[in-house]
Amino acid sequence: MASAFNFGILAAMNQGLRKGRIVAGLGLFTLVLSVSFVAPAADSLDWRKDKDSVDADISSWSLLKTLEQISEATGWQVYVEPGTQRKVSTKFKDRPRDRALDLLLGNLGRVLLPGTNGGPPRFLVFRNTQKDATRLIRGKRKAIPNELIVRMKKGKNVDDLAKEIGAKVLGKSEAMNAGRLQFKDEAAADKAREALLDNEDVTGVDQNFAVTTQPTLEGMGTGSAGSLNLRPLKDGDPLVVALIDTAVQWQGNEYDSFLLPALSVTGEVNTPTDKPTHGTSMFEVILKGIDAFTPDGSTTPIKIRPVNVFGPNGESTSFEVAEGILLALNSEPRPSFVNLSLGSYGHSSFVSDVIQQGTDAGVGFAAAAGNTPTAEPMYPAADPNVIGVTAGPAQYTLAPWANSSPSNDALAPATWKIPFNGKTWIIEGTSPAAAGLTGGVMALMASGQTRAQAVAAMLNTFALFPPPGPTPSR
């Protein structure tokens, strides 16, 4: 077995090398202690979390809009009893949180509950009892303004609904009986959303978030990227990791033998011949992670299933990411682990529900935390069912450009060397950090460890902070 899959690799990588960078398109929120939301005219809600104090100047907001603003300001998951209506008209300054909620919500019942599995607090709003608050309300910040993801009851058709409300179906999820709907503008989407929350045929209405275009590779490194000591196991059932990313290129070399046939939610896309795609880079880093935890020259049953969720223009959304995960979960052989070296600008309950399905079926997930120096949680890395991986140049040392959210679970090597068409490329970011950790988990599972044991070992190896203990003497 390789002596260590650790940060010592980076020193060798960086000597005499000019760094290039491939990074996944990962969303960015700016962390602030005071969040202001300004509507047309004078309407506004200013929620100062640092002082637990609220200002409001609202002439006429619907309950939906008010709850959206509360969700945005607090980070709470807000649920409302279907059919609940209220016109909010109030003006106050410097009120404590509970008194502000009294003025905003009137006689409606409410309760704030702790989050589940490390998730955000849940705020329930209802007319009767708290168990009736079942509709999730999400703020619209950074969502695609004229789109909605709508889930239907069993036996109901999203095409029929789209015709009824004047929307265009951009995509459908058969497994979730859901559709990605586009409206003529933001106002039409807002109007439809309010109506759909009370539609008995609809089980969920969610915002759709952009997963940004993957940046191009900046340059090449010098020296050898090294060869694999792995050999693929030719017989027997494979242990599969699903790679949700851009398309992966076949190269006609030893790496191809570890690939399963690719899946795609966006159809065929043309890949460049002069440089690796983001998906190809993550595929090779996963293999290097496997190699580092597998005895030299050993065979491995691990195969990688590429799932392309990026279209010809290099763009994707949370809807396509969820569909890519579903494709992988429903494929044979089923994956044991899913790598998501990508992210979006907002939390999608649609993606979270799909990840929950995989978790319930015993599938593990890892995701990149983001290549922006912010403490704001990124998704799906911040999902409680996902290992959120940030990156750094040395053990317990965060890179200056990397995400520092408290929701992160691991800090793995940021920089990797990979081969492509006879050349060596250098990649850096939380994307390869997540892929390398995924490879380590898979290698330990192939050696006989359970998924829980393998994950625990990787979280120990790539811990965010040193273990507690006495301070070393000087």
Secondary structure as GFF3:
##gff-version 3
##sequence-region A 1 474
A	DSSP	alpha_helix	8	14	.	.	.	ID=ss1
A	DSSP	beta_strand	34	38	.	.	.	ID=ss2
A	DSSP	beta_strand	44	48	.	.	.	ID=ss3
A	DSSP	beta_strand	53	62	.	.	.	ID=ss4
A	DSSP	alpha_helix	63	74	.	.	.	ID=ss5
A	DSSP	beta_strand	77	80	.	.	.	ID=ss6
A	DSSP	beta_strand	87	96	.	.	.	ID=ss7
A	DSSP	alpha_helix	97	105	.	.	.	ID=ss8
A	DSSP	beta_strand	109	113	.	.	.	ID=ss9
A	DSSP	beta_strand	122	126	.	.	.	ID=ss10
A	DSSP	three_ten_helix	130	132	.	.	.	ID=ss11
A	DSSP	beta_strand	135	137	.	.	.	ID=ss12
A	DSSP	beta_strand	147	152	.	.	.	ID=ss13
A	DSSP	alpha_helix	158	165	.	.	.	ID=ss14
A	DSSP	beta_strand	168	173	.	.	.	ID=ss15
A	DSSP	beta_strand	178	182	.	.	.	ID=ss16
A	DSSP	alpha_helix	186	196	.	.	.	ID=ss17
A	DSSP	beta_strand	202	206	.	.	.	ID=ss18
A	DSSP	beta_strand	210	211	.	.	.	ID=ss19
A	DSSP	beta_strand	231	232	.	.	.	ID=ss20
A	DSSP	beta_strand	239	245	.	.	.	ID=ss21
A	DSSP	three_ten_helix	254	258	.	.	.	ID=ss22
A	DSSP	beta_strand	263	264	.	.	.	ID=ss23
A	DSSP	alpha_helix	278	292	.	.	.	ID=ss24
A	DSSP	beta_strand	299	300	.	.	.	ID=ss25
A	DSSP	beta_strand	302	308	.	.	.	ID=ss26
A	DSSP	beta_strand	316	317	.	.	.	ID=ss27
A	DSSP	alpha_helix	318	329	.	.	.	ID=ss28
A	DSSP	beta_strand	335	340	.	.	.	ID=ss29
A	DSSP	alpha_helix	349	360	.	.	.	ID=ss30
A	DSSP	beta_strand	364	368	.	.	.	ID=ss31
A	DSSP	beta_strand	387	392	.	.	.	ID=ss32
A	DSSP	beta_strand	410	413	.	.	.	ID=ss33
A	DSSP	beta_strand	415	420	.	.	.	ID=ss34
A	DSSP	beta_strand	423	428	.	.	.	ID=ss35
A	DSSP	alpha_helix	430	446	.	.	.	ID=ss36
A	DSSP	alpha_helix	451	461	.	.	.	ID=ss37
###
